[in-house]
Amino acid sequence: MSPLELFEWLQNTYWSMAIRESLILYPLILTTHVLALCVSVGLIAIVDLRLIGLRFSNVLISEVTGKLIPWALFGFTLMVTSGLLLFYATPLKAAQNPFFQIKMFALLLAGLNAFFFHAAIYKKAITWDSLQIVPFRARLAGCVSLTLWTVVLVSGRMQAYNWFN
Protein backbone atom coordinates (compact mmCIF):
# COMPACT_ATOMS: atom_id res chain seq x y z
CA MET A 1 0.00 0.00 0.00
CA SER A 2 1.46 3.35 -1.04
CA PRO A 3 1.43 6.35 1.32
CA LEU A 4 -1.19 8.00 -0.89
CA GLU A 5 -3.45 4.94 -0.62
CA LEU A 6 -2.90 4.84 3.14
CA PHE A 7 -3.83 8.52 3.50
CA GLU A 8 -6.89 8.02 1.31
CA TRP A 9 -8.00 5.08 3.45
CA LEU A 10 -7.32 7.09 6.61
CA GLN A 11 -9.31 10.05 5.34
CA ASN A 12 -12.32 7.80 4.68
CA THR A 13 -12.44 6.30 8.17
CA TYR A 14 -15.39 7.15 10.37
CA TRP A 15 -13.44 9.20 12.94
CA SER A 16 -11.55 11.16 10.31
CA MET A 17 -14.81 12.20 8.69
CA ALA A 18 -16.37 12.89 12.10
CA ILE A 19 -13.57 15.28 13.07
CA ARG A 20 -13.44 16.93 9.64
CA GLU A 21 -17.20 17.49 9.39
CA SER A 22 -17.86 18.47 13.00
CA LEU A 23 -18.87 22.05 13.62
CA ILE A 24 -17.38 21.89 17.11
CA LEU A 25 -14.70 19.19 17.23
CA TYR A 26 -12.40 20.38 14.44
CA PRO A 27 -12.34 24.03 15.61
CA LEU A 28 -11.79 22.85 19.20
CA ILE A 29 -8.83 20.67 18.16
CA LEU A 30 -7.42 23.48 16.01
CA THR A 31 -7.74 25.98 18.88
CA THR A 32 -6.06 23.52 21.26
CA HIS A 33 -3.27 23.07 18.71
CA VAL A 34 -2.66 26.81 18.39
CA LEU A 35 -2.78 27.46 22.15
CA ALA A 36 -0.45 24.52 22.87
CA LEU A 37 1.89 25.81 20.17
CA CYS A 38 1.93 29.23 21.85
CA VAL A 39 2.82 27.67 25.20
CA SER A 40 5.45 25.32 23.83
CA VAL A 41 7.16 27.57 21.31
CA GLY A 42 6.85 30.63 23.53
CA LEU A 43 8.62 28.92 26.41
CA ILE A 44 11.22 27.34 24.12
CA ALA A 45 11.89 30.82 22.69
CA ILE A 46 12.46 32.21 26.18
CA VAL A 47 14.98 29.44 26.92
CA ASP A 48 16.66 30.00 23.53
CA LEU A 49 16.88 33.76 24.03
CA ARG A 50 18.50 33.13 27.42
CA LEU A 51 20.97 30.68 25.85
CA ILE A 52 21.88 33.17 23.15
CA GLY A 53 22.25 35.92 25.72
CA LEU A 54 19.76 38.32 24.17
CA ARG A 55 17.32 38.32 27.10
CA PHE A 56 17.03 37.34 30.76
CA SER A 57 20.80 37.43 31.34
CA ASN A 58 20.16 38.27 35.00
CA VAL A 59 18.43 34.88 35.49
CA LEU A 60 20.47 31.70 35.93
CA ILE A 61 20.25 29.25 33.03
CA SER A 62 19.49 26.40 35.42
CA GLU A 63 16.59 28.39 36.84
CA VAL A 64 15.16 29.25 33.40
CA THR A 65 15.42 25.71 32.07
CA GLY A 66 14.31 24.07 35.30
CA LYS A 67 11.10 26.08 35.47
CA LEU A 68 10.20 26.40 31.78
CA ILE A 69 11.20 23.15 30.07
CA PRO A 70 8.62 20.97 31.90
CA TRP A 71 5.84 23.36 30.80
CA ALA A 72 7.26 23.53 27.28
CA LEU A 73 7.20 19.71 27.13
CA PHE A 74 3.59 19.71 28.31
CA GLY A 75 2.67 22.21 25.59
CA PHE A 76 4.67 20.23 23.02
CA THR A 77 2.87 17.00 23.93
CA LEU A 78 -0.51 18.69 23.62
CA MET A 79 0.56 20.34 20.35
CA VAL A 80 1.69 17.02 18.82
CA THR A 81 -1.45 15.21 19.97
CA SER A 82 -3.77 17.86 18.54
CA GLY A 83 -1.61 18.08 15.39
CA LEU A 84 -1.96 14.34 14.83
CA LEU A 85 -5.73 14.68 15.16
CA LEU A 86 -5.72 17.55 12.65
CA PHE A 87 -3.66 15.45 10.25
CA TYR A 88 -6.02 12.51 10.82
CA ALA A 89 -8.95 14.71 9.78
CA THR A 90 -7.38 15.71 6.43
CA PRO A 91 -4.41 13.46 5.66
CA LEU A 92 -4.56 13.77 1.87
CA LYS A 93 -4.79 17.55 1.89
CA ALA A 94 -2.03 17.89 4.47
CA ALA A 95 0.41 15.38 3.02
CA GLN A 96 0.22 16.93 -0.45
CA ASN A 97 0.75 20.48 0.80
CA PRO A 98 4.39 21.64 0.39
CA PHE A 99 4.10 23.86 3.47
CA PHE A 100 3.05 20.85 5.55
CA GLN A 101 6.07 18.95 4.25
CA ILE A 102 8.38 21.86 5.11
CA LYS A 103 6.79 22.12 8.55
CA MET A 104 7.28 18.41 9.26
CA PHE A 105 10.90 18.53 8.10
CA ALA A 106 11.62 21.61 10.25
CA LEU A 107 9.86 19.95 13.20
CA LEU A 108 12.04 16.87 12.77
CA LEU A 109 15.18 19.03 12.67
CA ALA A 110 14.01 20.99 15.73
CA GLY A 111 13.51 17.70 17.57
CA LEU A 112 16.98 16.50 16.59
CA ASN A 113 18.45 19.84 17.68
CA ALA A 114 16.69 19.56 21.07
CA PHE A 115 17.82 15.95 21.45
CA PHE A 116 21.43 16.84 20.63
CA PHE A 117 21.29 19.82 22.96
CA HIS A 118 19.97 17.81 25.92
CA ALA A 119 22.08 14.70 25.23
CA ALA A 120 25.42 16.36 24.58
CA ILE A 121 25.49 20.06 25.43
CA TYR A 122 23.09 20.59 28.35
CA LYS A 123 24.87 18.05 30.58
CA LYS A 124 27.31 20.79 31.59
CA ALA A 125 24.66 23.48 32.09
CA ILE A 126 25.14 23.70 35.84
CA THR A 127 28.57 25.21 35.19
CA TRP A 128 27.09 27.86 32.89
CA ASP A 129 25.45 29.69 35.79
CA SER A 130 28.83 31.11 36.77
CA LEU A 131 29.75 32.16 33.21
CA GLN A 132 29.08 35.55 31.66
CA ILE A 133 28.66 34.00 28.19
CA VAL A 134 27.16 30.59 27.52
CA PRO A 135 29.38 28.19 25.53
CA PHE A 136 29.27 28.55 21.75
CA ARG A 137 27.56 25.19 21.10
CA ALA A 138 24.72 26.10 23.46
CA ARG A 139 24.28 29.50 21.81
CA LEU A 140 24.35 27.83 18.39
CA ALA A 141 21.70 25.30 19.50
CA GLY A 142 19.53 28.22 20.68
CA CYS A 143 19.91 30.05 17.35
CA VAL A 144 19.13 26.89 15.38
CA SER A 145 16.12 26.24 17.59
CA LEU A 146 14.71 29.75 17.10
CA THR A 147 15.23 29.50 13.35
CA LEU A 148 13.60 26.09 13.02
CA TRP A 149 10.62 27.01 15.18
CA THR A 150 10.13 30.12 13.06
CA VAL A 151 10.05 27.90 9.96
CA VAL A 152 7.54 25.60 11.70
CA LEU A 153 5.29 28.53 12.62
CA VAL A 154 5.42 30.27 9.24
CA SER A 155 4.96 27.10 7.20
CA GLY A 156 2.16 25.96 9.51
CA ARG A 157 0.39 29.24 8.97
CA MET A 158 0.95 29.11 5.20
CA GLN A 159 -0.46 25.58 5.16
CA ALA A 160 -3.93 27.02 5.72
CA TYR A 161 -3.99 28.65 2.31
CA ASN A 162 -5.27 26.59 -0.59
CA TRP A 163 -2.60 27.39 -3.13
CA PHE A 164 -1.80 23.75 -3.76
CA ASN A 165 -5.21 22.03 -3.83
C-alpha positions in Angstrom: 0.0 0.0 0.0 1.5 3.3 -1.0 1.4 6.3 1.3 -1.2 8.0 -0.9 -3.5 4.9 -0.6 -2.9 4.8 3.1 -3.8 8.5 3.5 -6.9 8.0 1.3 -8.0 5.1 3.4 -7.3 7.1 6.6 -9.3 10.0 5.3 -12.3 7.8 4.7 -12.4 6.3 8.2 -15.4 7.2 10.4 -13.4 9.2 12.9 -11.5 11.2 10.3 -14.8 12.2 8.7 -16.4 12.9 12.1 -13.6 15.3 13.1 -13.4 16.9 9.6 -17.2 17.5 9.4 -17.9 18.5 13.0 -18.9 22.0 13.6 -17.4 21.9 17.1 -14.7 19.2 17.2 -12.4 20.4 14.4 -12.3 24.0 15.6 -11.8 22.9 19.2 -8.8 20.7 18.2 -7.4 23.5 16.0 -7.7 26.0 18.9 -6.1 23.5 21.3 -3.3 23.1 18.7 -2.7 26.8 18.4 -2.8 27.5 22.2 -0.4 24.5 22.9 1.9 25.8 20.2 1.9 29.2 21.8 2.8 27.7 25.2 5.4 25.3 23.8 7.2 27.6 21.3 6.9 30.6 23.5 8.6 28.9 26.4 11.2 27.3 24.1 11.9 30.8 22.7 12.5 32.2 26.2 15.0 29.4 26.9 16.7 30.0 23.5 16.9 33.8 24.0 18.5 33.1 27.4 21.0 30.7 25.9 21.9 33.2 23.1 22.3 35.9 25.7 19.8 38.3 24.2 17.3 38.3 27.1 17.0 37.3 30.8 20.8 37.4 31.3 20.2 38.3 35.0 18.4 34.9 35.5 20.5 31.7 35.9 20.3 29.3 33.0 19.5 26.4 35.4 16.6 28.4 36.8 15.2 29.3 33.4 15.4 25.7 32.1 14.3 24.1 35.3 11.1 26.1 35.5 10.2 26.4 31.8 11.2 23.2 30.1 8.6 21.0 31.9 5.8 23.4 30.8 7.3 23.5 27.3 7.2 19.7 27.1 3.6 19.7 28.3 2.7 22.2 25.6 4.7 20.2 23.0 2.9 17.0 23.9 -0.5 18.7 23.6 0.6 20.3 20.3 1.7 17.0 18.8 -1.5 15.2 20.0 -3.8 17.9 18.5 -1.6 18.1 15.4 -2.0 14.3 14.8 -5.7 14.7 15.2 -5.7 17.5 12.6 -3.7 15.4 10.3 -6.0 12.5 10.8 -8.9 14.7 9.8 -7.4 15.7 6.4 -4.4 13.5 5.7 -4.6 13.8 1.9 -4.8 17.5 1.9 -2.0 17.9 4.5 0.4 15.4 3.0 0.2 16.9 -0.4 0.7 20.5 0.8 4.4 21.6 0.4 4.1 23.9 3.5 3.1 20.9 5.6 6.1 18.9 4.3 8.4 21.9 5.1 6.8 22.1 8.5 7.3 18.4 9.3 10.9 18.5 8.1 11.6 21.6 10.3 9.9 20.0 13.2 12.0 16.9 12.8 15.2 19.0 12.7 14.0 21.0 15.7 13.5 17.7 17.6 17.0 16.5 16.6 18.4 19.8 17.7 16.7 19.6 21.1 17.8 15.9 21.5 21.4 16.8 20.6 21.3 19.8 23.0 20.0 17.8 25.9 22.1 14.7 25.2 25.4 16.4 24.6 25.5 20.1 25.4 23.1 20.6 28.4 24.9 18.0 30.6 27.3 20.8 31.6 24.7 23.5 32.1 25.1 23.7 35.8 28.6 25.2 35.2 27.1 27.9 32.9 25.4 29.7 35.8 28.8 31.1 36.8 29.7 32.2 33.2 29.1 35.5 31.7 28.7 34.0 28.2 27.2 30.6 27.5 29.4 28.2 25.5 29.3 28.5 21.7 27.6 25.2 21.1 24.7 26.1 23.5 24.3 29.5 21.8 24.3 27.8 18.4 21.7 25.3 19.5 19.5 28.2 20.7 19.9 30.1 17.4 19.1 26.9 15.4 16.1 26.2 17.6 14.7 29.7 17.1 15.2 29.5 13.3 13.6 26.1 13.0 10.6 27.0 15.2 10.1 30.1 13.1 10.0 27.9 10.0 7.5 25.6 11.7 5.3 28.5 12.6 5.4 30.3 9.2 5.0 27.1 7.2 2.2 26.0 9.5 0.4 29.2 9.0 1.0 29.1 5.2 -0.5 25.6 5.2 -3.9 27.0 5.7 -4.0 28.7 2.3 -5.3 26.6 -0.6 -2.6 27.4 -3.1 -1.8 23.7 -3.8 -5.2 22.0 -3.8 
